[in-house]
Amino acid sequence: MGVISGGEKPMKKLVISLSAVVLACSAWVFYSFATEEKSDIFRSLSAELKEIQATKDRYFAQVEHIGITSGEFQTYKAYMRANQQLNNRKDELSDSELLKDLIIEKLLLLEAEKQGVAVSLEQARAYSDEMRHILESTADEKAKAFQQQVTALTGLREDEYWEKHAPEAYKSQLSIEHLLNKLVQDGVLPNASGDPESFQTAWKSYKDKLYESRSEQVKIFIDDIQ
């Protein structure tokens, strides 16, 4: 999960980067999407997101100085459950599991800041511009059509998506990727290319330990999470 630049890899990174919230730890991993069933999933997700936007937002949780609203959590849940459907995964994700995953992503961003590897918004804007140029230059019509669906989900015009939404999303994604790179370089995690299974096991263990060690800095302001 290194930082990707040049050639075909940036296109793949752009294609799988869909979530309206943090992207890195919950990447969408399908590419062949042009089926009626998957189009139905996008339509359903779009309707759900509109319903969330029309619902009054409230303060939901806090991770150190980072707040999480009910709208952000519900949006995260909608994307992740759509992701399960798109990848034909039958395991159901509970609200408590999803909230834990979202909190862990916030903790990873904080850890990236503490270790000095977080990406600035200016760097993320430059990366977003690069991804947009790659997309607009590609002959891959599937990728273009897919990105149009992604943009439509946000309710933004194309320019707004690339100038406002995408940089914020890439800032989170790239910051966590930089943290991953540092953890591998420091020997905290094994290299994924050498032993993917060991890497995934170690990465999960690292996130679980991070969550446990920072639990006192996490506050949840609701009591109806299942």
ChimeraX attribute file (.defattr): number of C-alpha atoms within 10 A of each C-alpha:
attribute: neighborCount
match mode: 1-to-1
recipient: residues
	/A:1	14
	/A:2	13
	/A:3	15
	/A:4	15
	/A:5	13
	/A:6	10
	/A:7	9
	/A:8	11
	/A:9	12
	/A:10	17
	/A:11	20
	/A:12	14
	/A:13	18
	/A:14	18
	/A:15	22
	/A:16	20
	/A:17	22
	/A:18	25
	/A:19	21
	/A:20	18
	/A:21	20
	/A:22	22
	/A:23	21
	/A:24	22
	/A:25	14
	/A:26	20
	/A:27	17
	/A:28	21
	/A:29	14
	/A:30	11
	/A:31	14
	/A:32	10
	/A:33	15
	/A:34	11
	/A:35	8
	/A:36	9
	/A:37	12
	/A:38	16
	/A:39	14
	/A:40	11
	/A:41	16
	/A:42	20
	/A:43	14
	/A:44	13
	/A:45	18
	/A:46	20
	/A:47	12
	/A:48	17
	/A:49	21
	/A:50	14
	/A:51	10
	/A:52	18
	/A:53	13
	/A:54	10
	/A:55	11
	/A:56	8
	/A:57	12
	/A:58	12
	/A:59	14
	/A:60	16
	/A:61	19
	/A:62	17
	/A:63	19
	/A:64	15
	/A:65	9
	/A:66	13
	/A:67	15
	/A:68	21
	/A:69	14
	/A:70	17
	/A:71	19
	/A:72	20
	/A:73	20
	/A:74	18
	/A:75	20
	/A:76	23
	/A:77	19
	/A:78	19
	/A:79	23
	/A:80	18
	/A:81	19
	/A:82	19
	/A:83	21
	/A:84	15
	/A:85	15
	/A:86	19
	/A:87	15
	/A:88	9
	/A:89	11
	/A:90	8
	/A:91	9
	/A:92	9
	/A:93	12
	/A:94	13
	/A:95	15
	/A:96	12
	/A:97	14
	/A:98	18
	/A:99	20
	/A:100	14
	/A:101	18
	/A:102	21
	/A:103	21
	/A:104	20
	/A:105	23
	/A:106	21
	/A:107	22
	/A:108	23
	/A:109	25
	/A:110	19
	/A:111	17
	/A:112	22
	/A:113	15
	/A:114	11
	/A:115	13
	/A:116	13
	/A:117	19
	/A:118	23
	/A:119	20
	/A:120	15
	/A:121	15
	/A:122	12
	/A:123	15
	/A:124	21
	/A:125	21
	/A:126	13
	/A:127	20
	/A:128	24
	/A:129	16
	/A:130	15
	/A:131	21
	/A:132	16
	/A:133	11
	/A:134	17
	/A:135	19
	/A:136	13
	/A:137	10
	/A:138	12
	/A:139	10
	/A:140	11
	/A:141	11
	/A:142	14
	/A:143	21
	/A:144	16
	/A:145	13
	/A:146	18
	/A:147	20
	/A:148	12
	/A:149	16
	/A:150	21
	/A:151	20
	/A:152	15
	/A:153	20
	/A:154	18
	/A:155	13
	/A:156	14
	/A:157	11
	/A:158	15
	/A:159	10
	/A:160	13
	/A:161	17
	/A:162	18
	/A:163	14
	/A:164	14
	/A:165	19
	/A:166	23
	/A:167	22
	/A:168	20
	/A:169	22
	/A:170	26
	/A:171	25
	/A:172	24
	/A:173	25
	/A:174	26
	/A:175	25
	/A:176	31
	/A:177	24
	/A:178	20
	/A:179	22
	/A:180	22
	/A:181	18
	/A:182	18
	/A:183	17
	/A:184	15
	/A:185	12
	/A:186	10
	/A:187	10
	/A:188	13
	/A:189	20
	/A:190	20
	/A:191	18
	/A:192	15
	/A:193	9
	/A:194	9
	/A:195	10
	/A:196	12
	/A:197	12
	/A:198	14
	/A:199	17
	/A:200	15
	/A:201	12
	/A:202	15
	/A:203	18
	/A:204	12
	/A:205	13
	/A:206	15
	/A:207	16
	/A:208	14
	/A:209	12
	/A:210	15
	/A:211	20
	/A:212	12
	/A:213	10
	/A:214	13
	/A:215	13
	/A:216	10
	/A:217	12
	/A:218	17
	/A:219	14
	/A:220	14
	/A:221	11
	/A:222	10
	/A:223	6
	/A:224	7
	/A:225	11
	/A:226	8
